[in-house]
Amino acid sequence: MHNFDYHAPASLDAAVSLLSEKEDGKIVAGGMTLLPTLKQRLAAPSDLIDLAGLSDLRGVRREGDEIVVGAMTCHADVAASDVVKSAIPALAALAGVIGDPAVRHRGTIGGSLANSDPAADYPGAVMGLNGVIVTNKRRIAADDYFVGLFETALERDEIITSVRFPVPERAAYQKFRHPASGYAVVGVMVAKFGANVRVGVTGAGPHAFRVPAMEAALVKSFTADAIKDVKVNAGDMLSDIHCSGEYRAHLVNVLARRAVAAA
């Protein structure tokens, strides 16, 4: 592990100031990705800025027709939240299958979305549920947030403070889970908002994305059969040692149909 300076700011403003001032400062939320990267000497930040002391960034609440999840809320707390389970049970279920118990009790929603791992679960939830990422500077719609592989619309001095999820009429998440890591080989969140439907996919491509053809078909008929012939382009999917792009494209359709049936 390379040398670095450690900071534990007492406020969000202090954290933002440190992030702006330091040459190559990095935010630590749960540390589920950053710490292993440091141990392997694959990253050498000048400073680590730990958000663990910012209690106002934790917690879940309902505001009107939205569920608001603080950025430092761990996955286990989202999964166990009565507020989430009553309003968006699909989101609670998704949080409950992230990684393993150790990861769920340390990893945070803000850290997951800031890292934007292509196989993480929360990006699929944000995309499928039409979530909004709130930072110290602005609100970013899900459709504008994911830019590329491990790349988001966040600016250098921007810190996620919360995530807002509109409450859908119905929703469900289905995941083909990697047996060792628990990551999503493919995960699909389907959500119905009145006359609108969103299909958010994670794990399959370089970043979370939607499937407009499926959404259009489900608007006409919210049934699994309505999308059985809708395909995604295998050339746009990831291909690695776990499975090919063609198989991931196949899984998108299978899991989307299962999600519709479950919803």
LOZALO-962954 format. One record per residue: residue number from 1; residue in three letters; x, y, z of N, C-alpha, C in turn. Coordinates in nm, 3 decimals. Layout:
    nr   rest       nxx       nyy       nzz      caxx      cayy      cazz       cxx       cyy       czz
   NUM    Ala         X         Y         Z         X         Y         Z         X         Y         Z
...
//
This chain:
    nr   rest       nxx       nyy       nzz      caxx      cayy      cazz       cxx       cyy       czz
     1    Met     0.085    -0.119     0.000     0.000     0.000     0.000     0.088     0.124     0.000
     2    His     0.059     0.218    -0.086     0.135     0.342    -0.093     0.098     0.434     0.023
     3    Asn     0.188     0.527     0.056     0.161     0.622     0.163     0.053     0.722     0.121
     4    Phe    -0.027     0.763     0.221    -0.128     0.865     0.197    -0.159     0.933     0.330
     5    Asp    -0.221     1.049     0.323    -0.267     1.119     0.442    -0.415     1.088     0.462
     6    Tyr    -0.453     1.065     0.587    -0.590     1.027     0.620    -0.662     1.144     0.687
     7    His    -0.787     1.168     0.644    -0.867     1.277     0.700    -1.005     1.225     0.740
     8    Ala    -1.056     1.273     0.852    -1.190     1.235     0.898    -1.269     1.364     0.921
     9    Pro    -1.320     1.426     0.816    -1.391     1.553     0.829    -1.516     1.539     0.914
    10    Ala    -1.549     1.648     0.984    -1.665     1.647     1.073    -1.790     1.700     1.004
    11    Ser    -1.776     1.749     0.883    -1.892     1.802     0.811    -1.876     1.779     0.662
    12    Leu    -1.988     1.787     0.590    -1.984     1.771     0.445    -1.903     1.884     0.382
    13    Asp    -1.919     2.006     0.432    -1.842     2.119     0.378    -1.693     2.095     0.391
    14    Ala    -1.652     2.042     0.506    -1.510     2.014     0.528    -1.461     1.906     0.432
    15    Ala    -1.544     1.806     0.408    -1.507     1.699     0.315    -1.492     1.754     0.173
    16    Val    -1.584     1.840     0.132    -1.577     1.900    -0.001    -1.452     1.986    -0.015
    17    Ser    -1.420     2.062     0.089    -1.301     2.147     0.086    -1.174     2.063     0.071
    18    Leu    -1.166     1.955     0.146    -1.050     1.867     0.136    -1.039     1.806    -0.003
    19    Leu    -1.152     1.763    -0.057    -1.151     1.701    -0.189    -1.106     1.801    -0.295
    20    Ser    -1.142     1.928    -0.277    -1.104     2.032    -0.373    -0.956     2.069    -0.361
    21    Glu    -0.906     2.066    -0.237    -0.770     2.113    -0.212    -0.663     2.010    -0.242
    22    Lys    -0.691     1.885    -0.216    -0.587     1.783    -0.225    -0.561     1.744    -0.371
    23    Glu    -0.436     1.721    -0.400    -0.394     1.695    -0.538    -0.464     1.573    -0.597
    24    Asp    -0.469     1.465    -0.520    -0.533     1.343    -0.569    -0.607     1.276    -0.453
    25    Gly    -0.697     1.352    -0.392    -0.774     1.300    -0.281    -0.884     1.207    -0.326
    26    Lys    -0.912     1.105    -0.246    -1.018     1.010    -0.276    -1.113     0.999    -0.157
    27    Ile    -1.240     0.988    -0.187    -1.341     0.971    -0.084    -1.348     0.823    -0.043
    28    Val    -1.358     0.799     0.088    -1.382     0.664     0.140    -1.523     0.662     0.198
    29    Ala    -1.608     0.574     0.145    -1.742     0.554     0.200    -1.738     0.424     0.278
    30    Gly    -1.780     0.314     0.215    -1.766     0.183     0.281    -1.629     0.122     0.259
    31    Gly    -1.561     0.164     0.152    -1.427     0.114     0.124    -1.422    -0.022     0.058
    32    Met    -1.536    -0.072     0.010    -1.542    -0.209    -0.042    -1.463    -0.226    -0.172
    33    Thr    -1.444    -0.120    -0.246    -1.363    -0.127    -0.368    -1.229    -0.058    -0.350
    34    Leu    -1.230     0.058    -0.287    -1.107     0.136    -0.275    -1.000     0.065    -0.192
    35    Leu    -1.036     0.009    -0.078    -0.935    -0.051     0.010    -0.866    -0.172    -0.055
    36    Pro    -0.939    -0.265    -0.118    -0.868    -0.372    -0.189    -0.777    -0.320    -0.300
    37    Thr    -0.820    -0.212    -0.366    -0.738    -0.154    -0.472    -0.609    -0.097    -0.414
    38    Leu    -0.618    -0.034    -0.297    -0.500     0.019    -0.230    -0.406    -0.094    -0.187
    39    Lys    -0.464    -0.199    -0.133    -0.382    -0.311    -0.086    -0.304    -0.375    -0.201
    40    Gln    -0.364    -0.376    -0.319    -0.297    -0.433    -0.435    -0.205    -0.332    -0.503
    41    Arg    -0.193    -0.212    -0.445    -0.108    -0.106    -0.498    -0.146    -0.067    -0.641
    42    Leu    -0.276    -0.075    -0.669    -0.327    -0.036    -0.800    -0.372     0.110    -0.802
    43    Ala    -0.374     0.173    -0.686    -0.409     0.314    -0.674    -0.316     0.379    -0.572
    44    Ala    -0.286     0.506    -0.593    -0.196     0.577    -0.502    -0.246     0.718    -0.476
    45    Pro    -0.362     0.730    -0.412    -0.413     0.864    -0.382    -0.325     0.937    -0.281
    46    Ser    -0.321     1.068    -0.293    -0.242     1.147    -0.199    -0.309     1.154    -0.062
    47    Asp    -0.443     1.151    -0.062    -0.520     1.167     0.060    -0.645     1.081     0.055
    48    Leu    -0.685     1.027     0.172    -0.812     0.958     0.186    -0.901     1.042     0.276
    49    Ile    -1.024     1.068     0.229    -1.119     1.152     0.302    -1.236     1.063     0.342
    50    Asp    -1.241     1.030     0.469    -1.336     0.931     0.520    -1.467     0.999     0.560
    51    Leu    -1.578     0.952     0.503    -1.710     1.010     0.532    -1.783     0.939     0.645
    52    Ala    -1.717     0.846     0.711    -1.784     0.764     0.813    -1.843     0.846     0.927
    53    Gly    -1.785     0.961     0.957    -1.833     1.042     1.068    -1.950     1.132     1.035
    54    Leu    -1.994     1.132     0.910    -2.103     1.222     0.869    -2.237     1.151     0.883
    55    Ser    -2.289     1.152     1.003    -2.413     1.078     1.034    -2.533     1.132     0.960
    56    Asp    -2.527     1.260     0.920    -2.642     1.317     0.848    -2.654     1.264     0.706
    57    Leu    -2.555     1.187     0.662    -2.563     1.125     0.530    -2.617     0.983     0.538
    58    Arg    -2.662     0.942     0.657    -2.718     0.808     0.674    -2.869     0.816     0.697
    59    Gly    -2.936     0.707     0.663    -3.078     0.697     0.696    -3.168     0.691     0.575
    60    Val    -3.291     0.646     0.599    -3.393     0.632     0.496    -3.519     0.704     0.542
    61    Arg    -3.581     0.777     0.453    -3.707     0.845     0.488    -3.794     0.855     0.364
    62    Arg    -3.920     0.875     0.389    -4.014     0.898     0.277    -4.052     1.045     0.274
    63    Glu    -4.045     1.104     0.156    -4.089     1.241     0.135    -4.191     1.241     0.021
    64    Gly    -4.318     1.245     0.057    -4.423     1.241    -0.045    -4.419     1.111    -0.122
    65    Asp    -4.402     1.120    -0.252    -4.400     1.001    -0.338    -4.257     0.954    -0.368
    66    Glu    -4.162     0.991    -0.283    -4.023     0.951    -0.303    -3.964     0.889    -0.177
    67    Ile    -3.876     0.794    -0.196    -3.795     0.740    -0.089    -3.656     0.802    -0.101
    68    Val    -3.607     0.857     0.007    -3.476     0.923     0.008    -3.381     0.839     0.092
    69    Val    -3.270     0.797     0.031    -3.171     0.714     0.099    -3.042     0.794     0.110
    70    Gly    -2.994     0.816     0.232    -2.868     0.887     0.252    -2.753     0.811     0.190
    71    Ala    -2.655     0.883     0.138    -2.546     0.821     0.063    -2.464     0.724     0.146
    72    Met    -2.453     0.748     0.276    -2.372     0.662     0.363    -2.454     0.550     0.427
    73    Thr    -2.574     0.528     0.379    -2.658     0.419     0.429    -2.606     0.287     0.372
    74    Cys    -2.580     0.191     0.459    -2.526     0.063     0.410    -2.638    -0.022     0.349
    75    His    -2.597    -0.118     0.268    -2.693    -0.202     0.197    -2.785    -0.277     0.293
    76    Ala    -2.729    -0.325     0.404    -2.809    -0.402     0.500    -2.920    -0.317     0.558
    77    Asp    -2.894    -0.188     0.581    -2.998    -0.100     0.636    -3.108    -0.072     0.534
    78    Val    -3.073    -0.063     0.408    -3.174    -0.045     0.304    -3.261    -0.171     0.297
    79    Ala    -3.196    -0.288     0.301    -3.269    -0.414     0.293    -3.364    -0.432     0.411
    80    Ala    -3.325    -0.383     0.528    -3.405    -0.403     0.649    -3.505    -0.291     0.675
    81    Ser    -3.499    -0.184     0.599    -3.582    -0.067     0.624    -3.730    -0.096     0.600
    82    Asp    -3.812    -0.072     0.700    -3.957    -0.088     0.683    -4.012     0.015     0.584
    83    Val    -3.950     0.132     0.581    -3.992     0.236     0.486    -3.973     0.187     0.344
    84    Val    -3.857     0.129     0.316    -3.828     0.080     0.181    -3.914    -0.042     0.149
    85    Lys    -3.925    -0.134     0.244    -4.001    -0.257     0.219    -4.148    -0.230     0.193
    86    Ser    -4.203    -0.126     0.253    -4.344    -0.097     0.233    -4.368    -0.019     0.103
    87    Ala    -4.271     0.064     0.062    -4.291     0.149    -0.055    -4.233     0.089    -0.183
    88    Ile    -4.110     0.036    -0.174    -4.044    -0.021    -0.291    -3.979    -0.152    -0.248
    89    Pro    -4.058    -0.257    -0.228    -4.000    -0.385    -0.183    -3.892    -0.438    -0.277
    90    Ala    -3.900    -0.405    -0.404    -3.798    -0.450    -0.499    -3.662    -0.392    -0.466
    91    Leu    -3.659    -0.269    -0.416    -3.532    -0.206    -0.378    -3.474    -0.273    -0.254
    92    Ala    -3.559    -0.305    -0.157    -3.513    -0.376    -0.038    -3.459    -0.514    -0.075
    93    Ala    -3.529    -0.582    -0.166    -3.485    -0.714    -0.209    -3.350    -0.706    -0.280
    94    Leu    -3.333    -0.605    -0.365    -3.206    -0.586    -0.435    -3.092    -0.565    -0.336
    95    Ala    -3.113    -0.477    -0.238    -3.008    -0.450    -0.139    -2.972    -0.575    -0.061
    96    Gly    -3.068    -0.663    -0.042    -3.046    -0.784     0.036    -2.967    -0.892    -0.035
    97    Val    -2.943    -0.877    -0.165    -2.865    -0.977    -0.239    -2.734    -0.919    -0.291
    98    Ile    -2.693    -0.804    -0.240    -2.564    -0.748    -0.277    -2.454    -0.822    -0.202
    99    Gly    -2.355    -0.870    -0.273    -2.237    -0.930    -0.210    -2.270    -1.036    -0.107
   100    Asp    -2.208    -1.021     0.011    -2.230    -1.111     0.123    -2.259    -1.026     0.247
   101    Pro    -2.289    -1.088     0.363    -2.323    -1.008     0.481    -2.218    -0.904     0.520
   102    Ala    -2.091    -0.937     0.506    -1.986    -0.841     0.541    -1.992    -0.718     0.450
   103    Val    -2.009    -0.741     0.321    -2.021    -0.631     0.226    -2.146    -0.550     0.252
   104    Arg    -2.257    -0.618     0.280    -2.384    -0.546     0.300    -2.382    -0.459     0.426
   105    His    -2.300    -0.494     0.524    -2.294    -0.414     0.646    -2.186    -0.306     0.642
   106    Arg    -2.107    -0.301     0.536    -2.005    -0.197     0.522    -2.026    -0.111     0.397
   107    Gly    -2.064    -0.176     0.288    -2.081    -0.102     0.163    -2.198    -0.006     0.170
   108    Thr    -2.188     0.105     0.098    -2.290     0.209     0.101    -2.346     0.235    -0.039
   109    Ile    -2.467     0.287    -0.044    -2.529     0.316    -0.172    -2.453     0.425    -0.246
   110    Gly    -2.408     0.527    -0.174    -2.333     0.634    -0.238    -2.201     0.586    -0.294
   111    Gly    -2.132     0.503    -0.217    -2.005     0.449    -0.265    -2.023     0.363    -0.388
   112    Ser    -2.127     0.281    -0.388    -2.154     0.195    -0.503    -2.180     0.277    -0.628
   113    Leu    -2.261     0.381    -0.616    -2.296     0.461    -0.733    -2.180     0.549    -0.779
   114    Ala    -2.099     0.597    -0.685    -1.983     0.677    -0.724    -1.880     0.592    -0.798
   115    Asn    -1.865     0.467    -0.755    -1.770     0.376    -0.820    -1.823     0.328    -0.955
   116    Ser    -1.953     0.305    -0.964    -2.020     0.264    -1.088    -1.955     0.141    -1.149
   117    Asp    -1.936     0.040    -1.066    -1.888    -0.088    -1.118    -1.994    -0.143    -1.213
   118    Pro    -1.955    -0.191    -1.332    -2.056    -0.238    -1.427    -2.136    -0.357    -1.377
   119    Ala    -2.086    -0.428    -1.274    -2.157    -0.545    -1.221    -2.225    -0.518    -1.088
   120    Ala    -2.229    -0.392    -1.044    -2.295    -0.358    -0.918    -2.447    -0.357    -0.937
   121    Asp    -2.520    -0.378    -0.828    -2.665    -0.387    -0.835    -2.734    -0.250    -0.836
   122    Tyr    -2.688    -0.157    -0.752    -2.758    -0.029    -0.739    -2.771     0.050    -0.870
   123    Pro    -2.672     0.046    -0.960    -2.694     0.117    -1.087    -2.819     0.070    -1.162
   124    Gly    -2.846    -0.060    -1.158    -2.967    -0.110    -1.221    -3.092    -0.059    -1.153
   125    Ala    -3.086    -0.046    -1.019    -3.200     0.006    -0.945    -3.226     0.152    -0.978
   126    Val    -3.120     0.232    -0.980    -3.135     0.374    -1.009    -3.190     0.395    -1.149
   127    Met    -3.139     0.317    -1.245    -3.186     0.331    -1.382    -3.331     0.284    -1.397
   128    Gly    -3.362     0.168    -1.340    -3.496     0.114    -1.354    -3.602     0.192    -1.278
   129    Leu    -3.564     0.248    -1.163    -3.660     0.320    -1.079    -3.660     0.471    -1.105
   130    Asn    -3.585     0.514    -1.206    -3.581     0.656    -1.241    -3.532     0.739    -1.123
   131    Gly    -3.426     0.690    -1.060    -3.372     0.758    -0.943    -3.299     0.886    -0.979
   132    Val    -3.275     0.966    -0.877    -3.201     1.091    -0.891    -3.087     1.091    -0.791
   133    Ile    -2.966     1.113    -0.839    -2.849     1.119    -0.752    -2.831     1.263    -0.707
   134    Val    -2.837     1.286    -0.576    -2.823     1.421    -0.521    -2.681     1.438    -0.469
   135    Thr    -2.616     1.546    -0.508    -2.480     1.574    -0.462    -2.477     1.705    -0.385
   136    Asn    -2.358     1.744    -0.343    -2.342     1.872    -0.274    -2.366     1.990    -0.367
   137    Lys    -2.377     1.964    -0.498    -2.391     2.073    -0.595    -2.520     2.072    -0.675
   138    Arg    -2.580     1.952    -0.697    -2.692     1.944    -0.791    -2.764     1.811    -0.778
   139    Arg    -2.866     1.794    -0.863    -2.935     1.666    -0.877    -2.911     1.613    -1.018
   140    Ile    -2.877     1.484    -1.027    -2.845     1.424    -1.156    -2.943     1.309    -1.182
   141    Ala    -3.017     1.317    -1.289    -3.110     1.210    -1.325    -3.032     1.086    -1.364
   142    Ala    -3.092     0.971    -1.338    -3.026     0.844    -1.368    -2.983     0.837    -1.514
   143    Asp    -3.067     0.884    -1.604    -3.037     0.877    -1.748    -2.914     0.958    -1.786
   144    Asp    -2.877     1.056    -1.701    -2.761     1.142    -1.731    -2.638     1.107    -1.648
   145    Tyr    -2.653     1.012    -1.557    -2.546     0.988    -1.459    -2.437     0.892    -1.508
   146    Phe    -2.476     0.780    -1.568    -2.380     0.677    -1.607    -2.323     0.711    -1.744
   147    Val    -2.190     0.724    -1.750    -2.124     0.774    -1.871    -2.045     0.665    -1.942
   148    Gly    -1.972     0.583    -1.868    -1.888     0.481    -1.928    -1.843     0.381    -1.823
   149    Leu    -1.746     0.299    -1.858    -1.694     0.198    -1.766    -1.629     0.266    -1.645
   150    Phe    -1.684     0.245    -1.527    -1.638     0.310    -1.404    -1.637     0.463    -1.417
   151    Glu    -1.723     0.516    -1.499    -1.724     0.660    -1.524    -1.865     0.715    -1.506
   152    Thr    -1.875     0.826    -1.433    -2.004     0.889    -1.407    -1.997     1.037    -1.441
   153    Ala    -2.110     1.105    -1.424    -2.117     1.248    -1.449    -2.064     1.331    -1.332
   154    Leu    -2.021     1.266    -1.225    -1.970     1.339    -1.108    -1.847     1.421    -1.144
   155    Glu    -1.843     1.542    -1.094    -1.725     1.627    -1.110    -1.625     1.597    -0.998
   156    Arg    -1.505     1.649    -1.012    -1.397     1.615    -0.919    -1.429     1.651    -0.774
   157    Asp    -1.496     1.764    -0.753    -1.524     1.811    -0.618    -1.669     1.784    -0.577
   158    Glu    -1.729     1.679    -0.635    -1.870     1.650    -0.611    -1.883     1.524    -0.527
   159    Ile    -1.967     1.530    -0.425    -1.989     1.417    -0.334    -2.138     1.384    -0.332
   160    Ile    -2.171     1.258    -0.349    -2.311     1.216    -0.341    -2.359     1.229    -0.197
   161    Thr    -2.474     1.290    -0.178    -2.530     1.306    -0.043    -2.652     1.218    -0.020
   162    Ser    -2.728     1.190    -0.126    -2.845     1.104    -0.112    -2.890     1.057    -0.249
   163    Val    -2.982     0.962    -0.249    -3.043     0.912    -0.372    -3.194     0.913    -0.351
   164    Arg    -3.266     0.965    -0.448    -3.412     0.976    -0.439    -3.475     0.881    -0.539
   165    Phe    -3.567     0.798    -0.489    -3.636     0.700    -0.572    -3.786     0.729    -0.574
   166    Pro    -3.844     0.762    -0.690    -3.990     0.773    -0.698    -4.053     0.637    -0.666
   167    Val    -4.164     0.638    -0.597    -4.232     0.513    -0.561    -4.312     0.464    -0.681
   168    Pro    -4.281     0.345    -0.733    -4.351     0.294    -0.851    -4.483     0.227    -0.813
   169    Glu    -4.564     0.205    -0.914    -4.687     0.128    -0.895    -4.653    -0.017    -0.863
   170    Arg    -4.552    -0.069    -0.931    -4.502    -0.204    -0.906    -4.360    -0.213    -0.962
   171    Ala    -4.281    -0.304    -0.908    -4.143    -0.319    -0.954    -4.088    -0.453    -0.905
   172    Ala    -3.986    -0.501    -0.973    -3.917    -0.623    -0.930    -3.776    -0.625    -0.989
   173    Tyr    -3.686    -0.690    -0.916    -3.546    -0.704    -0.960    -3.512    -0.851    -0.967
   174    Gln    -3.449    -0.889    -1.077    -3.403    -1.026    -1.096    -3.256    -1.023    -1.134
   175    Lys    -3.180    -1.117    -1.077    -3.035    -1.113    -1.090    -2.979    -1.253    -1.116
   176    Phe    -2.886    -1.261    -1.211    -2.806    -1.381    -1.230    -2.676    -1.356    -1.155
   177    Arg    -2.663    -1.418    -1.042    -2.558    -1.386    -0.945    -2.430    -1.465    -0.971
   178    His    -2.317    -1.396    -0.969    -2.189    -1.466    -0.976    -2.172    -1.546    -0.847
   179    Pro    -2.145    -1.675    -0.855    -2.146    -1.759    -0.735    -2.037    -1.726    -0.634
   180    Ala    -1.927    -1.666    -0.677    -1.818    -1.636    -0.584    -1.829    -1.495    -0.527
   181    Ser    -1.844    -1.396    -0.614    -1.841    -1.256    -0.569    -1.978    -1.203    -0.529
   182    Gly    -2.084    -1.261    -0.581    -2.217    -1.208    -0.558    -2.253    -1.094    -0.651
   183    Tyr    -2.159    -1.052    -0.735    -2.188    -0.947    -0.832    -2.293    -0.995    -0.933
   184    Ala    -2.354    -0.899    -1.000    -2.454    -0.932    -1.102    -2.384    -0.963    -1.234
   185    Val    -2.390    -1.088    -1.277    -2.349    -1.117    -1.415    -2.442    -1.040    -1.507
   186    Val    -2.570    -1.044    -1.474    -2.672    -0.955    -1.531    -2.778    -0.935    -1.424
   187    Gly    -2.827    -0.813    -1.411    -2.939    -0.783    -1.322    -3.036    -0.691    -1.394
   188    Val    -3.166    -0.712    -1.373    -3.267    -0.631    -1.442    -3.372    -0.583    -1.341
   189    Met    -3.393    -0.453    -1.338    -3.500    -0.392    -1.259    -3.607    -0.342    -1.353
   190    Val    -3.729    -0.391    -1.334    -3.844    -0.345    -1.412    -3.937    -0.269    -1.318
   191    Ala    -3.979    -0.150    -1.358    -4.068    -0.070    -1.274    -4.177    -0.006    -1.359
   192    Lys    -4.298    -0.007    -1.306    -4.414     0.052    -1.374    -4.460     0.175    -1.297
   193    Phe    -4.468     0.287    -1.368    -4.516     0.412    -1.310    -4.638     0.457    -1.391
   194    Gly    -4.756     0.411    -1.353    -4.874     0.447    -1.429    -4.863     0.399    -1.573
   195    Ala    -4.863     0.494    -1.667    -4.855     0.460    -1.809    -4.712     0.442    -1.857
   196    Asn    -4.614     0.463    -1.770    -4.474     0.452    -1.810    -4.410     0.329    -1.747
   197    Val    -4.316     0.269    -1.819    -4.241     0.153    -1.769    -4.093     0.178    -1.796
   198    Arg    -4.010     0.139    -1.700    -3.866     0.149    -1.718    -3.803     0.011    -1.695
   199    Val    -3.704    -0.019    -1.777    -3.628    -0.144    -1.765    -3.481    -0.106    -1.750
   200    Gly    -3.426    -0.122    -1.630    -3.287    -0.089    -1.603    -3.204    -0.215    -1.595
   201    Val    -3.090    -0.214    -1.663    -3.004    -0.333    -1.671    -2.866    -0.301    -1.615
   202    Thr    -2.812    -0.391    -1.535    -2.674    -0.380    -1.487    -2.602    -0.511    -1.513
   203    Gly    -2.470    -0.507    -1.513    -2.391    -0.628    -1.531    -2.365    -0.664    -1.675
   204    Ala    -2.454    -0.628    -1.765    -2.445    -0.673    -1.903    -2.352    -0.588    -1.988
   205    Gly    -2.355    -0.457    -1.967    -2.275    -0.365    -2.048    -2.172    -0.291    -1.967
   206    Pro    -2.100    -0.197    -2.027    -1.999    -0.119    -1.955    -2.055    -0.036    -1.840
   207    His    -2.183    -0.005    -1.848    -2.251     0.067    -1.740    -2.400     0.037    -1.749
   208    Ala    -2.474     0.078    -1.649    -2.618     0.053    -1.647    -2.686     0.121    -1.765
   209    Phe    -2.790     0.057    -1.818    -2.861     0.112    -1.933    -3.006     0.069    -1.930
   210    Arg    -3.087     0.131    -2.016    -3.227     0.096    -2.031    -3.249     0.024    -2.163
   211    Val    -3.365    -0.042    -2.174    -3.401    -0.113    -2.297    -3.532    -0.053    -2.348
   212    Pro    -3.526     0.051    -2.430    -3.647     0.120    -2.476    -3.747     0.029    -2.547
   213    Ala    -3.698    -0.069    -2.623    -3.791    -0.157    -2.696    -3.875    -0.239    -2.598
   214    Met    -3.814    -0.284    -2.491    -3.890    -0.357    -2.389    -3.989    -0.265    -2.319
   215    Glu    -3.945    -0.144    -2.289    -4.034    -0.049    -2.222    -4.157    -0.020    -2.306
   216    Ala    -4.137     0.001    -2.436    -4.250     0.030    -2.525    -4.347    -0.088    -2.531
   217    Ala    -4.292    -0.209    -2.536    -4.378    -0.327    -2.541    -4.456    -0.345    -2.411
   218    Leu    -4.391    -0.315    -2.299    -4.456    -0.333    -2.169    -4.561    -0.225    -2.141
   219    Val    -4.545    -0.109    -2.202    -4.648    -0.006    -2.190    -4.778    -0.056    -2.252
   220    Lys    -4.766    -0.126    -2.363    -4.884    -0.180    -2.431    -4.944    -0.299    -2.357
   221    Ser    -4.857    -0.383    -2.302    -4.904    -0.501    -2.229    -4.799    -0.539    -2.126
   222    Phe    -4.830    -0.517    -1.999    -4.732    -0.544    -1.893    -4.736    -0.694    -1.858
   223    Thr    -4.684    -0.772    -1.953    -4.677    -0.917    -1.935    -4.541    -0.966    -1.984
   224    Ala    -4.497    -1.078    -1.930    -4.368    -1.135    -1.971    -4.367    -1.170    -2.119
   225    Asp    -4.481    -1.218    -2.170    -4.488    -1.257    -2.311    -4.470    -1.139    -2.406
   226    Ala    -4.502    -1.019    -2.357    -4.493    -0.901    -2.443    -4.349    -0.871    -2.486
   227    Ile    -4.250    -0.919    -2.409    -4.111    -0.887    -2.443    -4.028    -1.011    -2.478
   228    Lys    -4.094    -1.123    -2.498    -4.019    -1.247    -2.520    -3.935    -1.242    -2.647
   229    Asp    -3.974    -1.159    -2.744    -3.901    -1.152    -2.870    -3.813    -1.027    -2.881
   230    Val    -3.807    -0.949    -2.773    -3.724    -0.828    -2.775    -3.581    -0.864    -2.736
   231    Lys    -3.488    -0.833    -2.824    -3.348    -0.867    -2.801    -3.265    -0.740    -2.781
   232    Val    -3.152    -0.755    -2.712    -3.054    -0.648    -2.704    -2.935    -0.689    -2.790
   233    Asn    -2.859    -0.592    -2.835    -2.746    -0.616    -2.923    -2.630    -0.680    -2.846
   234    Ala    -2.597    -0.802    -2.881    -2.489    -0.873    -2.813    -2.354    -0.802    -2.829
   235    Gly    -2.339    -0.728    -2.938    -2.214    -0.655    -2.960    -2.191    -0.544    -2.860
   236    Asp    -2.298    -0.499    -2.793    -2.285    -0.393    -2.692    -2.263    -0.449    -2.552
   237    Met    -2.267    -0.581    -2.538    -2.254    -0.643    -2.407    -2.108    -0.673    -2.374
   238    Leu    -2.079    -0.687    -2.244    -1.947    -0.727    -2.200    -1.924    -0.875    -2.232
   239    Ser    -1.803    -0.909    -2.263    -1.765    -1.049    -2.284    -1.637    -1.074    -2.207
   240    Asp    -1.639    -1.173    -2.116    -1.523    -1.197    -2.031    -1.512    -1.345    -1.997
   241    Ile    -1.430    -1.377    -1.898    -1.410    -1.518    -1.863    -1.535    -1.581    -1.804
   242    His    -1.629    -1.499    -1.759    -1.750    -1.553    -1.696    -1.854    -1.594    -1.798
   243    Cys    -1.874    -1.511    -1.901    -1.968    -1.546    -2.007    -1.952    -1.450    -2.123
   244    Ser    -2.004    -1.491    -2.236    -1.991    -1.413    -2.359    -2.095    -1.301    -2.365
   245    Gly    -2.073    -1.210    -2.459    -2.172    -1.105    -2.483    -2.305    -1.161    -2.527
   246    Glu    -2.299    -1.268    -2.607    -2.422    -1.331    -2.654    -2.503    -1.388    -2.538
   247    Tyr    -2.434    -1.449    -2.442    -2.505    -1.507    -2.328    -2.563    -1.396    -2.239
   248    Arg    -2.488    -1.289    -2.221    -2.542    -1.178    -2.142    -2.665    -1.118    -2.210
   249    Ala    -2.661    -1.104    -2.341    -2.777    -1.052    -2.413    -2.898    -1.143    -2.392
   250    His    -2.875    -1.273    -2.394    -2.982    -1.370    -2.368    -3.037    -1.353    -2.226
   251    Leu    -2.947    -1.335    -2.130    -2.989    -1.321    -1.990    -3.073    -1.195    -1.968
   252    Val    -3.043    -1.089    -2.040    -3.122    -0.967    -2.024    -3.269    -0.996    -2.051
   253    Asn    -3.297    -1.069    -2.158    -3.435    -1.100    -2.191    -3.497    -1.195    -2.089
   254    Val    -3.424    -1.298    -2.050    -3.476    -1.395    -1.953    -3.509    -1.327    -1.821
   255    Leu    -3.416    -1.245    -1.770    -3.435    -1.181    -1.640    -3.541    -1.072    -1.645
   256    Ala    -3.551    -1.003    -1.758    -3.656    -0.902    -1.771    -3.794    -0.967    -1.765
   257    Arg    -3.810    -1.080    -1.832    -3.939    -1.150    -1.827    -3.969    -1.199    -1.685
   258    Arg    -3.867    -1.248    -1.616    -3.887    -1.293    -1.478    -3.925    -1.174    -1.388
   259    Ala    -3.862    -1.060    -1.412    -3.893    -0.942    -1.331    -4.036    -0.895    -1.353
   260    Val    -4.081    -0.897    -1.478    -4.220    -0.860    -1.507    -4.315    -0.953    -1.437
   261    Ala    -4.288    -1.083    -1.445    -4.374    -1.182    -1.379    -4.376    -1.161    -1.228
   262    Ala    -4.260    -1.132    -1.172    -4.251    -1.111    -1.027    -4.323    -0.983    -0.983
   263    Ala    -4.315    -0.880    -1.069    -4.381    -0.754    -1.035    -4.532    -0.766    -1.039
//
